[in-house]
């Protein structure tokens, strides 16, 4: 079973390749666009677009005058998909932050080694 069942149901089989996503609403339709990281020359699409209708709900706007309004709500399916996409994006960011930290530590180690080698060479020159 997939870690991301909603995305699997939408046909997204490689969640590790997702770079980002966008969610827009046009005329009571939610448009979810998923953008992938693709290598140059790849024949796979760079993005996928999904459209979801919003549900209509009548709610009481003013109880004194019995006035009602129609409210359009986002689909629970879209909410689940966005939650899964957020998990993917946040885990990628944490991996990037971890890699950045490791690179910084490596830079410090290079600097320390260079200064230590310089010191040892100066000791040799003093002999």
Backbone bond lengths (Angstrom), bond angles and torsions (degrees), N, CA, C in turn:
res aa  C-N    CA-C-N  psi(-1)  N-CA   C-N-CA  omega(-1)  CA-C   N-CA-C  phi
1 X - - - 1.452 - - 1.522 109.41 -
2 X 1.295 116.65 143.32 1.451 122.60 -176.69 1.523 111.60 -76.00
3 X 1.334 115.41 152.45 1.466 120.75 175.46 1.521 110.63 -72.83
4 X 1.323 116.15 -19.77 1.453 122.30 -177.35 1.536 108.90 -125.55
5 X 1.337 117.63 78.20 1.469 120.40 -174.35 1.527 113.78 -63.54
6 X 1.316 117.89 -35.82 1.465 120.17 -179.16 1.524 110.29 -67.12
7 X 1.334 116.15 -43.82 1.465 119.66 178.83 1.523 110.70 -66.45
8 X 1.320 117.38 -37.31 1.468 120.33 176.79 1.517 110.71 -62.45
9 X 1.317 115.94 -40.15 1.464 120.40 178.86 1.530 111.01 -64.49
10 X 1.320 116.52 -28.82 1.463 121.55 178.61 1.531 112.04 -81.38
11 X 1.333 117.04 -7.85 1.462 120.56 179.64 1.508 113.84 96.46
12 X 1.324 117.90 12.36 1.469 121.78 177.37 1.518 107.06 -91.14
13 X 1.338 115.60 106.06 1.464 120.84 -174.53 1.520 113.98 -97.94
14 X 1.331 117.86 -19.12 1.458 121.43 -178.83 1.530 110.47 -121.99
15 X 1.334 117.83 76.53 1.464 119.59 -177.17 1.526 112.94 -65.40
16 X 1.318 118.49 -20.86 1.460 121.38 178.82 1.516 112.99 -68.04
17 X 1.323 117.36 -17.00 1.460 121.18 -179.25 1.526 112.32 -92.78
18 X 1.327 117.08 -0.17 1.470 120.40 -178.93 1.519 109.09 -75.38
19 X 1.322 115.65 128.71 1.465 121.58 179.12 1.524 111.29 -96.23
20 X 1.334 116.44 -45.76 1.463 121.71 179.57 1.527 108.91 -163.26
21 X 1.323 115.42 178.55 1.459 120.36 177.08 1.525 109.05 -149.23
22 X 1.323 115.21 163.34 1.462 120.49 174.26 1.522 108.16 -137.52
23 X 1.327 115.38 148.29 1.455 121.85 179.60 1.522 107.89 -131.13
24 X 1.328 116.83 119.06 1.459 123.24 179.73 1.511 109.42 -127.07
25 X 1.327 116.03 157.71 1.455 121.41 176.55 1.523 109.07 -121.73
26 X 1.335 116.27 127.28 1.457 122.61 177.75 1.522 107.58 -134.33
27 X 1.330 116.51 120.20 1.467 122.02 178.40 1.528 113.26 51.08
28 X 1.301 116.80 50.18 1.466 123.89 177.64 1.530 112.79 63.37
29 X 1.331 116.62 25.77 1.461 122.19 175.26 1.520 107.38 -124.42
30 X 1.344 116.51 126.48 1.460 121.34 176.42 1.521 108.34 -86.27
31 X 1.331 115.55 128.51 1.466 121.45 179.25 1.519 107.80 -112.85
32 X 1.321 115.60 113.54 1.458 122.65 179.04 1.522 107.98 -103.50
33 X 1.315 116.42 122.34 1.462 121.60 179.72 1.523 107.73 -117.21
34 X 1.319 116.82 122.29 1.461 123.55 -179.39 1.525 107.42 -106.44
35 X 1.336 116.82 123.32 1.463 122.50 -177.83 1.528 108.41 -106.70
36 X 1.332 115.62 132.09 1.462 122.24 -176.85 1.517 111.93 -104.73
37 X 1.338 115.80 157.05 1.461 122.13 169.23 1.524 106.04 -87.47
38 X 1.301 116.78 117.34 1.463 121.07 179.52 1.520 109.64 -123.52
39 X 1.312 115.01 146.16 1.457 119.61 176.59 1.520 109.12 -77.21
40 X 1.310 114.84 156.32 1.458 119.75 -179.58 1.526 109.22 -62.39
41 X 1.305 116.53 133.37 1.458 121.82 -179.94 1.517 114.38 86.99
42 X 1.331 117.25 1.97 1.461 120.84 179.37 1.531 110.06 -67.75
43 X 1.311 116.42 140.70 1.457 120.97 178.77 1.525 112.39 -89.73
44 X 1.331 116.54 -5.94 1.460 120.68 178.95 1.528 109.54 -76.72
45 X 1.326 117.81 151.39 1.464 119.68 -179.00 1.530 111.54 -67.29
46 X 1.330 115.73 147.01 1.465 121.14 -179.75 1.522 111.17 -78.63
47 X 1.338 117.01 -19.85 1.460 119.99 179.02 1.520 110.33 -153.38
48 X 1.332 114.32 161.63 1.461 121.56 174.41 1.515 107.44 -128.30
49 X 1.324 115.27 144.15 1.454 121.14 -178.43 1.525 109.41 -119.81
50 X 1.333 115.39 132.65 1.456 121.62 179.69 1.523 108.30 -126.33
51 X 1.327 116.97 139.83 1.456 121.92 178.36 1.526 109.39 -118.19
52 X 1.329 115.38 134.95 1.457 122.11 -179.99 1.517 108.73 -132.60
53 X 1.326 116.64 131.58 1.455 120.70 176.41 1.514 110.75 -76.93
54 X 1.307 115.39 151.41 1.462 121.10 176.03 1.522 109.20 -93.41
55 X 1.313 116.80 146.02 1.468 120.22 178.21 1.529 109.65 -84.52
56 X 1.306 115.24 143.09 1.466 121.10 179.06 1.518 109.22 -95.36
57 X 1.314 115.00 139.90 1.452 120.44 -179.08 1.527 107.70 -140.86
58 X 1.318 117.41 134.05 1.462 121.61 177.31 1.521 108.51 -94.81
59 X 1.326 115.28 125.36 1.469 120.40 -179.56 1.521 109.12 -126.09
60 X 1.325 115.19 155.63 1.457 121.88 178.83 1.527 108.00 -76.86
61 X 1.335 117.41 119.46 1.459 121.78 -179.66 1.526 110.90 -87.68
62 X 1.326 116.93 -37.31 1.457 121.55 -179.12 1.525 107.66 -144.19
63 X 1.317 116.36 113.28 1.465 119.23 -176.31 1.519 112.40 -71.17
64 X 1.321 118.06 -22.95 1.459 120.96 -179.77 1.513 112.15 -71.66
65 X 1.323 118.56 -37.43 1.466 121.76 -177.64 1.531 112.20 -105.57
66 X 1.308 116.68 2.45 1.471 122.18 -178.89 1.528 111.68 60.28
67 X 1.322 116.82 28.73 1.459 121.66 179.66 1.540 109.28 -80.12
68 X 1.330 116.38 136.54 1.464 121.13 179.74 1.528 110.04 -118.93
69 X 1.328 114.84 158.12 1.465 122.13 176.85 1.510 108.76 -131.65
70 X 1.317 115.20 152.71 1.460 120.25 174.78 1.531 107.41 -97.75
71 X 1.323 115.85 124.80 1.459 122.59 -179.22 1.525 107.81 -114.24
72 X 1.322 116.55 135.49 1.462 121.53 178.45 1.527 108.38 -104.98
73 X 1.328 116.17 120.68 1.455 121.88 -175.83 1.518 111.18 -105.92
74 X 1.334 114.77 148.30 1.458 121.33 177.35 1.530 109.18 -69.20
75 X 1.304 116.03 144.58 1.455 122.13 -178.54 1.538 110.75 -68.27
76 X 1.342 117.52 140.27 1.469 119.93 176.22 1.536 111.50 -60.68
77 X 1.326 117.07 -29.96 1.458 121.27 178.42 1.530 110.53 -63.95
78 X 1.345 116.14 -42.02 1.459 120.77 179.07 1.525 109.57 -65.92
79 X 1.315 117.27 -39.66 1.477 120.89 177.99 1.525 110.83 -59.90
80 X 1.330 116.64 -43.83 1.467 120.33 178.82 1.528 110.49 -63.54
81 X 1.338 116.51 -42.61 1.469 120.66 -179.93 1.521 110.54 -62.44
82 X 1.329 117.22 -43.93 1.464 121.37 -179.86 1.529 110.34 -65.47
83 X 1.317 116.93 -37.98 1.469 120.56 177.99 1.530 110.21 -62.60
84 X 1.325 117.33 -43.62 1.461 121.32 178.40 1.536 111.10 -65.96
85 X 1.325 116.37 -40.51 1.465 120.04 177.95 1.528 110.83 -64.10
86 X 1.331 117.05 -39.37 1.469 120.75 176.71 1.525 111.20 -61.96
87 X 1.330 116.63 -38.94 1.472 120.42 177.96 1.523 110.41 -62.91
88 X 1.322 116.45 -42.68 1.473 120.82 -179.96 1.513 110.37 -64.12
89 X 1.316 117.49 -48.01 1.456 122.29 -177.47 1.526 110.77 -64.36
90 X 1.331 117.47 -43.10 1.469 120.17 -178.84 1.522 111.28 -67.36
91 X 1.331 118.05 -36.36 1.469 119.31 178.33 1.522 110.55 -68.23
92 X 1.328 117.54 -34.48 1.461 120.75 176.86 1.516 110.35 -67.53
93 X 1.330 116.93 -40.13 1.461 120.31 178.94 1.515 110.51 -64.08
94 X 1.340 117.32 -41.29 1.457 119.33 -179.60 1.527 110.03 -66.49
95 X 1.330 118.21 -35.36 1.462 120.74 176.00 1.524 110.56 -65.79
96 X 1.325 117.19 -40.31 1.459 121.35 178.86 1.521 110.13 -65.19
97 X 1.334 116.82 -43.06 1.460 120.80 178.52 1.523 110.77 -62.84
98 X 1.334 117.10 -40.01 1.458 121.13 178.52 1.526 110.58 -64.47
99 X 1.327 117.54 -43.60 1.463 121.33 178.52 1.528 110.51 -62.57
100 X 1.323 116.79 -39.43 1.461 121.19 178.58 1.533 110.51 -62.80
101 X 1.328 116.92 -42.09 1.457 121.91 178.57 1.523 111.09 -62.85
102 X 1.328 117.04 -43.65 1.456 121.36 179.43 1.531 110.46 -63.67
103 X 1.341 117.48 -40.40 1.467 120.93 178.01 1.525 111.26 -63.29
104 X 1.325 117.05 -39.95 1.463 120.66 178.00 1.526 110.61 -63.47
105 X 1.323 117.52 -42.92 1.465 121.29 177.84 1.529 110.74 -62.65
106 X 1.317 116.70 -39.29 1.459 121.34 178.20 1.527 110.74 -64.43
107 X 1.338 116.77 -39.75 1.470 121.02 176.71 1.522 110.36 -60.97
108 X 1.335 117.48 -45.35 1.465 121.57 178.77 1.523 110.50 -60.44
109 X 1.325 116.25 -41.94 1.456 120.40 179.64 1.524 110.58 -63.10
110 X 1.328 117.78 -42.41 1.471 121.34 176.70 1.529 110.92 -60.04
111 X 1.318 117.26 -43.23 1.464 121.32 179.72 1.523 111.17 -64.11
112 X 1.334 116.77 -44.67 1.464 120.76 178.76 1.524 110.95 -62.56
113 X 1.331 116.93 -43.56 1.464 120.96 179.91 1.527 110.73 -64.14
114 X 1.325 117.47 -40.88 1.465 121.02 179.96 1.525 110.31 -64.15
115 X 1.329 117.32 -44.23 1.468 119.23 179.68 1.523 111.06 -68.04
116 X 1.303 117.96 -36.70 1.476 121.66 178.18 1.528 110.59 -65.76
117 X 1.334 117.24 -43.72 1.470 120.87 177.59 1.526 111.15 -63.04
118 X 1.313 116.36 -39.09 1.458 121.35 177.97 1.528 110.32 -61.74
119 X 1.321 117.08 -42.77 1.460 122.37 179.07 1.530 110.58 -63.25
120 X 1.325 117.45 -45.12 1.463 121.32 -179.49 1.527 110.52 -64.62
121 X 1.322 116.76 -40.66 1.472 120.11 177.04 1.525 111.53 -63.48
122 X 1.333 116.51 -36.60 1.471 118.37 177.64 1.517 111.19 -67.62
123 X 1.344 118.07 -33.82 1.456 121.29 175.60 1.528 111.55 -64.19
124 X 1.343 115.35 -40.28 1.460 121.10 179.00 1.530 109.91 -65.63
125 X 1.332 116.72 -41.62 1.465 120.45 179.84 1.525 111.88 -65.29
126 X 1.337 117.83 -30.69 1.465 121.62 -179.91 1.517 111.89 -73.47
127 X 1.292 120.07 -17.13 1.468 122.74 -178.12 1.476 112.65 -72.34
